[in-house]
Amino acid sequence: MSFEKKKLDITDRVTGRFIEGQMELFVEKEQIGQMTYGAEGSQVNLKDGYQFEENRFYHYTDVLSKGEEQYVDCDYENGWC
């Protein structure tokens, strides 16, 4: 077994609080970044492992993968596997 990076859509779990001219972004109680508004439009700055793409929020996380499963022929009568 090994770990692989997986991109999870967390858009429905992201909430925001407007604090001092910017929107603080959270997933549950963890702050993941800020969204600021200026003359050029909005900018999103997120912690490592998070991404804002095409109006959706994503989290990259390690997921346990099974890898390649192998078949092993065992001879239980003779006591080996």
N, C-alpha and C positions, 0 to 999 in steps of 0.2 A: 504494500500500500504506500501511496505517496500523496503529497499535497499538490494541488494545482490552483492557480489564480482563477477566480470566477467573478464576472461582472454582474452584480445584482441591482435591479431597479428598485430604489428605495423611495421614489417620489412620493408615494402615498403616506410615508412615515415621517417626512420632513415637515417641521413646523418652524415658524419664525416669530421673533419678537422685535418690535421696532424700538431701538435704543440709541439715543444720541445721533440721529441722522442716518442710521444704517439699520439694516435688518439682520439680526443675529439668527443663524440657522442652526436647528437642533434636530437630532434623531433621538427620541426619548429624552433623556436628560443630558446627553452628550452634545456639546457644541461642536459643530462640524465646519463652521465658517461664517462668512458675512456676505451680504449683498448690499452694494452701495449704489446710489443713484447720483448721476452728475450730468453735465451738459452733453456728454457723448452717449449717454444712455446708462444702462445698468451694468455693473461688473460683479462677478461672483468669484470670491476667493475662498477656497476650500482646503481643509487639512489633507495631508498625504493619504492616499487610499480612496479619496472621494473625487467625483467628477460631475460637472454639469455640462450636458450635451443635448442639443435639440430640445430645450425646455424640460429635461428630465434629469433627476439626480441618480447617480450610480455609486455603489460602494464596491471596491475590489477587495475580495477576501480570499483566504486560503480555504479550500474545500478538500476533504479527504477523498481521494479517488482510489478505486480498487486496483487500478493498473491492469496488467495482463493476468488473467486467471489461468492456471495450469492444471491439467488433469494429471493426477498421480495414481498409477495402478498399484494397489496394495494387495499383498498376499497375507491375509489375516490368519490363514490356517498354518502357515510356516513362520508367522511372527515378524514379518518385515513390511515396511511401507516406504 
